[in-house]
């Protein structure tokens, strides 16, 4: 597995872990979980129709959703000490 494939896998694992964690802790609410799931589905089904680099844009789109989820759930950036 290449480093790009591993990064894509980690982004997907982080996305679904954040969605499930936000749903179980009621941090996002059902509407928020549905919105993020629909954004993921839109990227999955619609990005292949983008000319030239459509399929390659799915992993970065999931990473952007990860960033938005972290900012939404934790109300800002996570501090690392």
N, C-alpha and C positions, 0 to 999 in steps of 0.2 A: 504494500500500500504506500502510495506516495504521500508526501507531506501535505499536499493540497487535499487529497482524499481523507487524510486523518483530521485535518482542520475542519473539513465539511462534516465529518462524522461527529466531532466534538461539538460543533455548532448545533447540529440537530439534537444531540443528546441534551445539551444545555437548554435549548428551546423548549423541548417537551418536559424536561424536569422543572423549569421555571413556570410553565403553564400549569402543570399539575400541582406544584407547590403553591402557586397563587390561588388556585381553585380550592384546594383543601384548607388554606388559611383564610379564605374569604377576603384576601387582600385586593383581588381584582374584581370579583363578582362574576356572575354567570355571563353578563353582557360583555365584559372585557375579555373573558376567555373565548367567547364565540367570535369576537372581533379579531383577536390574534390568530385563532384557528382559520378564519376565513381569509385573512391576509396570507397565511402560509399556503392555503389551498390555491389562492389566486396566483401566487408565485409558482407553485408546482405545475399548474395547468396552463398558465398564460405565458410564462417566460420562454418556453420553447418556441413560441411564435415570433419572438423578437429576432430580426435578421442578424446574422453573423455570430453573435456571442450569446444567444438566448439561454441555452442550457448551462453555460458557464456562469451565468449571473444568479443562479438559484442559491448557491452556497453563500455568496455575499449578502443576498437578500435575507437569508435566515440569520446571518450574523447581525445585520441591522435590526431585525426583529428582536434578537437577544439583547442588544443594547437598549432598545426601547423598553423591553420588559424589565430589565434591571432598573432603569431610571423610574419606571412606573411603580414597581413593587417596593423598592427601597427608598423612594422619594428623593433620589439623587444618586450620586456615584458611591460605590462601596469603597470605604477607606481601608487601605492595606498598611499595616504598620511594620 
